[in-house]
Amino acid sequence: MNRILIPILFILSVLLTACAPSQAAQPGTDTAAAYIENKGSDTIVNLALAWAEKYQIDHPEIRISVTGGGSGTGIAALINGTVTIANASRKISADELTQATAKGINPVEHIIARDAIAVIVNPNNPVNQLSLQQLSDIYSGKISNWNEVGGEDRPIVRLSRESNSGTHVYFLETVIRLGDKKNKTLFSMDTLLLPSSEGIINELRSNPNAIGYDGLGYVPKDLKMIAVAKKDGEAFVLPSINTVNDKTYAVARDLYMYTAGEAEGATKDYLAWIISAQAQQIVADLGFVPILK
């Protein structure tokens, strides 16, 4: 995380703590409008921090707190009425919608950016490309040695985010289950579940046998991205802004913010700014994919 953003986050969190939790649960009121609590997806957290920093410079009357914890954590907080905005790298689930309805909450979805999920390996790994089927077979345990996909005779070490991560859920549904809602395939039992993007990156740097995945904006230049084919025999494509927008890259998704009902007051203004050209340029600067209008 950017060192400049750490003290900002601390200050903002202190400011928010001074407010009663009920204020965050009522973003439409004048008092609560000055404080926007934003929590959830670790994929989105650096982007949300950058947005908050810029917005507060231009709107000093607004205070925004940003924390991660995973998409599930953010949505749960929204359902419990303890945040103004929940960040999510996946759509809210049917179970979460049921829980929200039971508490009188009507989650409203806002698409705020797009992202590619990059498949990443150590640069010493000679494998450069894989199909979705091969990735499914690797992560489900059907393929366990790199020599089965054109690599060296080495065991494959599978890395994943933990199950409360929206990226984990999206990868399971889109890659392992190949988008088939009837498919119940799971991650191989020996998959290492790591709590953060940084954990996956650090393991990949030190382990030439490992394979992992992460949002495009989090992939450092010293690791190698794998080109992915949607089907066997089709073109292998690397993730980028262009390949997400032209839909040639297979593992791409929308990123979301959820509010409890239609946003009002300062929250509505903030969400409108997030899809502005200024805010979407920050999206591109951080390696995510801007929303095309």
Sine and cosine of phi, psi and omega as CSV:
sin_phi,cos_phi,sin_psi,cos_psi,sin_omega,cos_omega
0.00,0.00,0.63,-0.78,0.02,-1.00
-0.82,0.57,0.78,-0.63,-0.06,-1.00
-0.90,0.43,-0.47,0.88,0.01,-1.00
-0.92,0.40,-0.55,0.84,-0.08,-1.00
-0.97,0.24,-0.40,0.92,-0.07,-1.00
-0.88,0.47,-0.78,0.62,0.03,-1.00
-0.90,0.43,-0.54,0.84,0.04,-1.00
-0.88,0.48,-0.72,0.70,0.00,-1.00
-0.87,0.49,-0.66,0.75,-0.02,-1.00
-0.90,0.45,-0.73,0.69,-0.02,-1.00
-0.88,0.47,-0.70,0.71,-0.03,-1.00
-0.90,0.43,-0.63,0.78,0.01,-1.00
-0.90,0.44,-0.64,0.77,0.04,-1.00
-0.89,0.45,-0.70,0.72,0.03,-1.00
-0.86,0.50,-0.66,0.75,-0.04,-1.00
-0.93,0.37,-0.61,0.79,-0.02,-1.00
-0.87,0.50,-0.49,0.87,0.00,-1.00
-0.94,0.34,-0.25,0.97,0.00,-1.00
-1.00,-0.06,0.55,-0.84,0.08,-1.00
-0.92,0.39,0.62,-0.79,0.01,-1.00
-0.82,0.57,-0.52,0.86,-0.03,-1.00
-0.90,0.44,-0.44,0.90,0.03,-1.00
-0.91,0.41,-0.69,0.72,0.01,-1.00
-0.90,0.44,-0.47,0.88,-0.01,-1.00
-0.98,0.18,-0.12,0.99,-0.01,-1.00
-0.79,-0.61,0.92,0.39,-0.12,-0.99
-0.90,0.43,-0.21,0.98,-0.03,-1.00
-0.99,0.11,-0.22,0.97,-0.03,-1.00
-0.98,0.18,0.37,-0.93,-0.05,-1.00
-0.89,0.46,-0.66,0.75,-0.02,-1.00
-0.91,0.41,-0.74,0.67,-0.06,-1.00
-0.94,0.35,-0.43,0.90,-0.06,-1.00
-0.89,0.46,-0.42,0.91,0.00,-1.00
-0.98,0.22,-0.20,0.98,-0.04,-1.00
-0.77,-0.64,0.86,-0.50,0.00,-1.00
-0.88,-0.47,0.91,-0.42,0.04,-1.00
-0.99,-0.13,0.82,-0.58,-0.18,-0.98
-0.80,-0.60,0.88,-0.47,-0.14,-0.99
-0.60,-0.80,0.51,-0.86,0.12,-0.99
0.61,-0.79,-0.81,-0.58,-0.19,-0.98
-0.73,0.68,0.79,-0.61,0.10,-1.00
-0.95,0.31,-0.42,0.91,0.08,-1.00
-0.89,0.46,-0.65,0.76,-0.10,-0.99
-1.00,0.06,-0.26,0.96,-0.25,-0.97
-0.86,0.52,-0.68,0.73,-0.01,-1.00
-0.93,0.38,-0.61,0.80,0.07,-1.00
-0.90,0.43,-0.71,0.71,0.00,-1.00
-0.90,0.44,-0.59,0.81,0.06,-1.00
-0.91,0.42,-0.69,0.73,0.01,-1.00
-0.90,0.44,-0.67,0.75,0.07,-1.00
-0.88,0.48,-0.73,0.68,-0.04,-1.00
-0.87,0.48,-0.67,0.74,-0.01,-1.00
-0.88,0.48,-0.74,0.67,-0.02,-1.00
-0.91,0.41,-0.70,0.71,-0.07,-1.00
-0.89,0.45,-0.63,0.78,-0.03,-1.00
-0.95,0.33,-0.45,0.89,0.10,-1.00
-0.90,0.44,-0.68,0.73,-0.03,-1.00
-0.99,0.12,-0.34,0.94,-0.02,-1.00
-0.74,-0.67,0.96,0.29,-0.10,-0.99
-0.89,0.45,-0.24,0.97,0.03,-1.00
-0.98,0.20,-0.16,0.99,-0.03,-1.00
-0.97,-0.24,0.66,-0.75,0.09,-1.00
-0.87,-0.50,0.78,-0.63,-0.07,-1.00
-0.82,-0.58,0.81,-0.59,0.08,-1.00
-0.97,-0.25,0.74,-0.67,-0.01,-1.00
-0.81,-0.59,0.80,-0.60,0.10,-1.00
-0.65,-0.76,0.36,-0.93,0.00,-1.00
-0.99,-0.12,-0.67,-0.74,0.01,-1.00
0.91,-0.41,-0.19,0.98,0.01,-1.00
0.95,-0.31,0.45,-0.89,-0.02,-1.00
-0.86,0.51,-0.68,0.73,0.00,-1.00
-0.88,0.48,-0.61,0.79,0.02,-1.00
-0.91,0.42,-0.68,0.73,0.01,-1.00
-0.91,0.42,-0.70,0.72,-0.01,-1.00
-0.91,0.40,-0.63,0.78,0.05,-1.00
-0.88,0.48,-0.64,0.77,0.02,-1.00
-0.91,0.41,-0.60,0.80,0.05,-1.00
-0.90,0.44,-0.69,0.72,0.01,-1.00
-0.89,0.45,-0.58,0.81,-0.01,-1.00
-0.99,0.12,-0.05,1.00,0.06,-1.00
0.97,0.24,0.43,0.90,-0.05,-1.00
-0.95,-0.30,0.00,1.00,0.09,-1.00
-0.70,-0.72,0.34,-0.94,0.05,-1.00
-1.00,0.07,-0.68,0.74,-0.03,-1.00
-0.74,-0.67,0.73,-0.68,0.12,-0.99
-0.97,-0.24,0.79,-0.61,0.09,-1.00
-1.00,0.03,0.66,-0.75,-0.01,-1.00
-0.55,-0.83,0.70,-0.71,0.07,-1.00
-0.99,-0.12,0.27,0.96,0.09,-1.00
-0.53,-0.85,0.26,-0.97,0.09,-1.00
-0.94,0.34,0.50,-0.87,0.10,-1.00
-0.88,0.48,0.64,-0.77,-0.08,-1.00
-0.99,0.12,0.26,-0.97,0.04,-1.00
-0.88,0.48,-0.65,0.76,0.02,-1.00
-0.89,0.45,-0.66,0.75,0.01,-1.00
-0.91,0.40,-0.62,0.79,0.06,-1.00
-0.89,0.45,-0.64,0.77,0.04,-1.00
-0.89,0.46,-0.70,0.72,0.03,-1.00
-0.88,0.47,-0.67,0.74,-0.01,-1.00
-0.90,0.44,-0.71,0.70,0.00,-1.00
-0.87,0.50,-0.63,0.77,0.00,-1.00
-0.89,0.46,-0.42,0.91,0.01,-1.00
-0.98,-0.20,0.16,0.99,0.03,-1.00
0.98,0.22,0.33,0.94,0.00,-1.00
-0.98,-0.18,0.72,-0.69,0.06,-1.00
-0.91,-0.42,1.00,-0.01,-0.04,-1.00
-0.89,0.45,0.77,-0.64,0.04,-1.00
-0.93,-0.36,0.76,-0.65,-0.10,-1.00
-1.00,-0.05,0.69,-0.72,0.07,-1.00
-0.78,-0.62,0.88,-0.48,0.08,-1.00
-0.99,0.16,0.85,-0.53,-0.15,-0.99
-0.90,-0.44,-0.23,0.97,0.04,-1.00
-0.08,-1.00,0.03,-1.00,0.09,-1.00
-0.77,-0.63,0.30,-0.95,-0.08,-1.00
-0.52,-0.85,0.50,-0.87,0.19,-0.98
-0.96,-0.27,0.64,-0.77,0.14,-0.99
-1.00,-0.04,0.93,-0.37,-0.01,-1.00
-1.00,0.05,0.69,-0.72,0.14,-0.99
-1.00,-0.01,0.79,-0.62,-0.21,-0.98
-0.80,-0.60,0.60,-0.80,0.10,-0.99
-0.69,-0.72,0.19,-0.98,0.11,-0.99
-0.91,0.42,0.62,-0.78,-0.02,-1.00
-0.88,0.48,-0.32,0.95,0.04,-1.00
-0.99,0.14,-0.09,1.00,0.05,-1.00
-0.99,0.17,0.83,-0.55,-0.05,-1.00
-0.96,0.27,-0.20,0.98,-0.01,-1.00
-0.95,0.30,0.78,-0.63,-0.04,-1.00
-0.91,-0.42,-0.32,0.95,-0.09,-1.00
-0.51,-0.86,0.54,-0.84,0.00,-1.00
-0.54,-0.84,0.51,-0.86,0.11,-0.99
-1.00,0.05,0.27,-0.96,0.08,-1.00
-0.86,0.52,-0.62,0.79,0.01,-1.00
-0.89,0.45,-0.68,0.74,0.04,-1.00
-0.89,0.45,-0.65,0.76,0.04,-1.00
-0.90,0.44,-0.66,0.75,0.06,-1.00
-0.87,0.49,-0.70,0.72,-0.02,-1.00
-0.92,0.38,-0.58,0.82,0.05,-1.00
-0.91,0.41,-0.78,0.62,-0.11,-0.99
-0.97,0.26,-0.35,0.94,0.07,-1.00
-1.00,0.01,-0.14,0.99,0.05,-1.00
0.99,-0.13,0.01,1.00,0.03,-1.00
-0.94,0.33,-0.54,0.84,0.09,-1.00
-0.92,-0.40,0.81,-0.58,-0.09,-1.00
-0.79,-0.62,-0.01,1.00,0.01,-1.00
-0.75,-0.67,0.65,-0.76,-0.03,-1.00
-0.89,0.46,-0.42,0.91,-0.01,-1.00
-0.93,0.37,-0.25,0.97,0.05,-1.00
-0.98,0.22,-0.21,0.98,0.01,-1.00
-0.80,-0.60,0.47,0.88,0.08,-1.00
1.00,-0.02,0.15,0.99,0.01,-1.00
-0.98,-0.19,-0.31,-0.95,-0.01,-1.00
-0.99,0.13,0.22,-0.97,0.02,-1.00
-0.98,0.21,0.99,0.14,-0.03,-1.00
-0.64,-0.77,0.57,-0.82,0.05,-1.00
-0.94,0.34,0.58,-0.82,0.03,-1.00
-1.00,0.04,0.79,-0.61,0.08,-1.00
-0.97,-0.23,0.91,-0.42,-0.08,-1.00
-1.00,-0.02,0.77,-0.64,0.02,-1.00
-0.88,-0.47,0.63,-0.78,0.02,-1.00
-0.52,-0.85,0.37,-0.93,0.21,-0.98
-0.95,0.31,0.30,-0.95,0.02,-1.00
-0.95,0.33,0.26,-0.97,-0.17,-0.98
-0.93,0.36,-0.31,0.95,0.04,-1.00
-0.99,0.15,-0.04,1.00,0.01,-1.00
-0.99,0.12,0.72,-0.69,0.08,-1.00
-0.90,0.43,-0.51,0.86,0.03,-1.00
-0.92,0.40,-0.64,0.77,0.07,-1.00
-0.86,0.52,-0.74,0.67,-0.03,-1.00
-0.90,0.44,-0.69,0.72,-0.02,-1.00
-0.90,0.43,-0.67,0.74,0.00,-1.00
-0.90,0.44,-0.66,0.75,0.05,-1.00
-0.86,0.51,-0.74,0.67,-0.10,-1.00
-0.97,0.26,-0.63,0.78,-0.13,-0.99
-1.00,0.02,-0.61,0.79,-0.09,-1.00
-0.99,-0.17,-0.86,0.51,-0.08,-1.00
-0.91,0.41,-0.68,0.74,0.00,-1.00
-1.00,-0.09,0.02,1.00,0.10,-0.99
0.82,0.58,0.55,0.83,0.06,-1.00
0.96,0.26,0.13,0.99,-0.02,-1.00
-1.00,-0.05,0.94,-0.35,-0.05,-1.00
-0.90,0.43,-0.35,0.94,0.03,-1.00
-1.00,0.09,-0.22,0.98,-0.03,-1.00
-0.97,0.24,0.79,-0.62,-0.04,-1.00
-0.93,-0.36,0.30,0.95,0.02,-1.00
-0.86,0.51,0.61,-0.79,-0.01,-1.00
-0.88,-0.48,0.22,-0.97,0.15,-0.99
-0.85,0.53,0.60,-0.80,0.12,-0.99
-0.82,0.57,0.61,-0.79,-0.06,-1.00
-0.87,0.49,-0.40,0.92,-0.02,-1.00
-1.00,-0.05,0.18,0.98,0.08,-1.00
-0.91,0.41,0.74,-0.67,0.03,-1.00
-0.99,0.12,0.89,-0.46,0.00,-1.00
-1.00,-0.07,0.88,-0.47,-0.08,-1.00
-0.92,-0.38,0.56,-0.83,-0.16,-0.99
-0.98,0.18,-0.11,0.99,-0.09,-1.00
-0.43,-0.90,0.30,-0.95,0.12,-0.99
-0.87,0.50,-0.64,0.77,-0.01,-1.00
-0.88,0.48,-0.59,0.81,0.02,-1.00
-0.90,0.44,-0.66,0.75,0.03,-1.00
-0.91,0.42,-0.72,0.70,-0.01,-1.00
-0.87,0.49,-0.71,0.70,-0.03,-1.00
-0.90,0.43,-0.64,0.77,0.01,-1.00
-0.92,0.39,-0.64,0.76,0.02,-1.00
-0.90,0.43,-0.59,0.81,0.01,-1.00
-0.90,0.43,-0.56,0.83,-0.11,-0.99
-0.99,-0.15,-0.18,0.98,-0.11,-0.99
-0.79,-0.61,0.97,-0.26,-0.02,-1.00
-0.93,0.36,-0.18,0.98,0.01,-1.00
-1.00,-0.05,-0.09,1.00,-0.15,-0.99
-1.00,0.05,0.44,-0.90,0.16,-0.99
-0.72,-0.69,0.65,-0.76,0.00,-1.00
-0.56,-0.83,-0.07,-1.00,0.03,-1.00
-0.53,-0.85,0.47,-0.88,-0.01,-1.00
-0.28,-0.96,0.26,-0.96,0.09,-1.00
-0.88,0.47,0.58,-0.81,-0.08,-1.00
-0.81,0.58,-0.61,0.79,-0.03,-1.00
-0.93,0.37,-0.16,0.99,-0.04,-1.00
-0.96,-0.29,0.02,1.00,-0.08,-1.00
-1.00,0.09,0.89,-0.46,0.01,-1.00
-0.98,0.21,0.34,-0.94,-0.09,-1.00
-0.94,0.33,-0.29,0.96,-0.05,-1.00
-1.00,0.05,0.03,1.00,0.10,-0.99
-0.92,-0.38,0.28,-0.96,-0.09,-1.00
-0.95,-0.32,0.76,-0.65,0.10,-1.00
-1.00,0.01,0.62,-0.78,0.02,-1.00
-1.00,-0.02,0.72,-0.69,0.14,-0.99
-0.97,0.25,0.70,-0.71,-0.12,-0.99
-0.88,-0.47,0.69,-0.72,0.10,-0.99
-0.97,-0.25,0.67,-0.74,0.01,-1.00
-0.90,0.43,-0.64,0.77,0.02,-1.00
-0.64,-0.77,0.37,-0.93,0.06,-1.00
-0.85,0.53,0.73,-0.68,0.00,-1.00
1.00,-0.04,-0.19,0.98,0.04,-1.00
-1.00,-0.03,0.16,-0.99,-0.07,-1.00
-0.91,0.41,0.59,-0.81,0.10,-0.99
-1.00,0.00,0.76,-0.65,-0.15,-0.99
-0.78,-0.62,0.71,-0.71,0.09,-1.00
-1.00,0.05,0.51,-0.86,0.02,-1.00
-0.96,0.29,0.65,-0.76,0.06,-1.00
-0.26,-0.97,0.16,-0.99,0.07,-1.00
-0.85,0.52,-0.70,0.71,-0.04,-1.00
-0.91,0.41,-0.68,0.73,-0.07,-1.00
-0.97,0.26,-0.35,0.94,0.14,-0.99
-0.96,0.27,-0.73,0.68,-0.05,-1.00
-0.93,0.38,-0.53,0.85,0.03,-1.00
-1.00,-0.02,0.08,1.00,0.11,-0.99
0.89,0.45,0.40,0.92,0.06,-1.00
-1.00,0.03,-0.36,0.93,0.06,-1.00
-1.00,0.07,0.72,-0.69,-0.22,-0.98
-0.98,0.22,-0.44,0.90,-0.18,-0.98
-0.88,-0.47,0.97,0.25,-0.02,-1.00
-0.76,-0.65,0.43,-0.90,-0.13,-0.99
-0.46,-0.89,0.29,-0.96,0.18,-0.98
-0.99,0.11,0.42,-0.91,0.12,-0.99
-0.91,-0.41,0.55,-0.84,-0.22,-0.98
-0.77,-0.64,0.43,-0.90,0.34,-0.94
-0.84,-0.54,0.63,-0.78,0.02,-1.00
-0.88,-0.48,0.66,-0.75,0.11,-0.99
-0.87,-0.50,0.38,-0.92,0.04,-1.00
-1.00,0.10,1.00,0.00,-0.11,-0.99
1.00,0.05,0.02,-1.00,0.01,-1.00
-0.90,0.43,0.70,-0.72,0.00,-1.00
-0.92,0.40,0.55,-0.83,0.01,-1.00
-0.72,-0.69,0.26,-0.97,0.13,-0.99
0.83,0.56,-0.70,-0.71,-0.06,-1.00
-0.89,0.45,-0.54,0.84,0.03,-1.00
-0.90,0.43,-0.68,0.73,0.04,-1.00
-0.88,0.47,-0.68,0.73,0.01,-1.00
-0.90,0.44,-0.65,0.76,-0.01,-1.00
-0.90,0.43,-0.71,0.71,0.01,-1.00
-0.91,0.42,-0.57,0.82,0.07,-1.00
-0.91,0.41,-0.63,0.78,0.03,-1.00
-0.92,0.39,-0.58,0.81,-0.04,-1.00
-0.86,0.51,-0.53,0.85,0.02,-1.00
-0.99,-0.11,0.18,0.98,0.07,-1.00
-0.97,0.23,0.24,-0.97,0.01,-1.00
-0.87,0.50,-0.63,0.78,-0.02,-1.00
-0.88,0.47,-0.75,0.66,-0.03,-1.00
-0.94,0.33,-0.59,0.81,0.00,-1.00
-0.95,0.33,-0.38,0.93,0.13,-0.99
-0.92,0.38,-0.57,0.82,0.09,-1.00
-0.90,0.43,-0.61,0.79,0.07,-1.00
-0.82,0.58,-0.78,0.63,-0.01,-1.00
-0.91,0.42,-0.64,0.77,-0.02,-1.00
-0.88,0.47,-0.49,0.87,-0.03,-1.00
-1.00,-0.08,0.12,0.99,0.09,-1.00
1.00,0.02,0.15,0.99,0.10,-0.99
-1.00,-0.05,-0.08,-1.00,-0.08,-1.00
-0.93,-0.38,0.89,-0.46,0.01,-1.00
-0.90,0.43,0.44,-0.90,0.09,-1.00
-0.97,0.25,0.79,-0.61,0.05,-1.00
-1.00,0.04,0.75,-0.66,0.00,-1.00
-0.97,-0.23,0.00,0.00,0.00,0.00
